[in-house]
Amino acid sequence: MHSTSVYAVKTLPRKEYFASGHRACPGCGEALAVRLVQKVLGRNVVVAAATGCMEIVSSPFPQTSWEVPWIHVAFENAAAVAGGVEKGLEVLKRKGKIKEQKISVVAMAGDGGTADIGLQALSGAMERGHDMLFVCYDNEAYMNTGVQRSSSTPFGALTTTSPVGTQQKGQLTHKKNMAEIAVAHGIPYVATACPSYPLDLAAKVQKGMDADGPAYIHILSVCPSGWGISGDATIKLGRLAVQSGAFPLYEVENGKYKITVDVEELLPLEYYFKPQRRFRHLSKEMTGQIEENVRQKWQELKKRSEGD
């Protein structure tokens, strides 16, 4: 397994732009992802962040964990606000109100604020060509409001609104492929990432910042409380998601696919499912059916990456 990256551990910025002391759950993969993303984004950035876990844990009035200009926006319009900020900065530079410099504009949301409630605004921003980066922190459910299903919840997963009983066995639809939806907009850069592979994530954030036009990064953010795992298992579960093919890591630059963390032989999906309470109801037969779907999509991705 390998990852291509412009970063090494010793070259990651030491400065923290997402301060400690926030109120995230122990082992929160989303807080770890935000910290890494902010390291790469640096100081010259404006962040528009949708309602969600990070907004709640990082900004209890009058405190904040954000060391950069940060705007809390409604659940559905992070992309729209970021697009407005990008155009506003463009006008201010043109009028000489602020000096000509690189100021990154970044929208952030969870899977609900991206794949569901925020999809319309995101699609519009990508279609209009705003020079901005959109980062989705995907913990695969509406965790902030009580672990309800989203369109990013994997098939078979238990949530409070995809229950397990005689009539239903968890989530009944497959996870929406937001990365492919972004690719379909013809934007310059799309990637998947996971904080369990921090250098790969850092490299992709840098590419997203440098892209000339819209960029989209979809980050798997392991949620111990929502997934039913211990807080010290976050990094391990992220790696198992990648190594089993449940969440492959790749990028699409100007339409060209590249797997950035290759897996020579996928681990059995059972290794990834077994530690998680949300999948414990699944029979071996159902797990096998899900695994068949995962492996088929992995082979399709490999073909795209190889240019077939």
Salt bridges, closest charged atoms under 4 A:
GLU16 OE2 - ARG35 NH2 2.62
GLU16 OE2 - LYS39 NZ 3.19
GLU55 OE1 - HIS72 NE2 3.61
GLU86 OE1 - HIS130 ND1 2.86
GLU90 OE1 - LYS87 NZ 3.58
ASP138 OD2 - LYS175 NZ 2.47
ASP138 OD2 - HIS218 NE2 2.83
GLU140 OE2 - LYS175 NZ 2.92
GLU140 OE1 - ARG278 NH2 2.75
ASP200 OD2 - LYS204 NZ 2.78
GLU251 OE2 - LYS207 NZ 2.89
GLU253 OE2 - LYS207 NZ 3.17
ASP262 OD1 - LYS302 NZ 3.65
GLU291 OE2 - ARG295 NH2 3.38
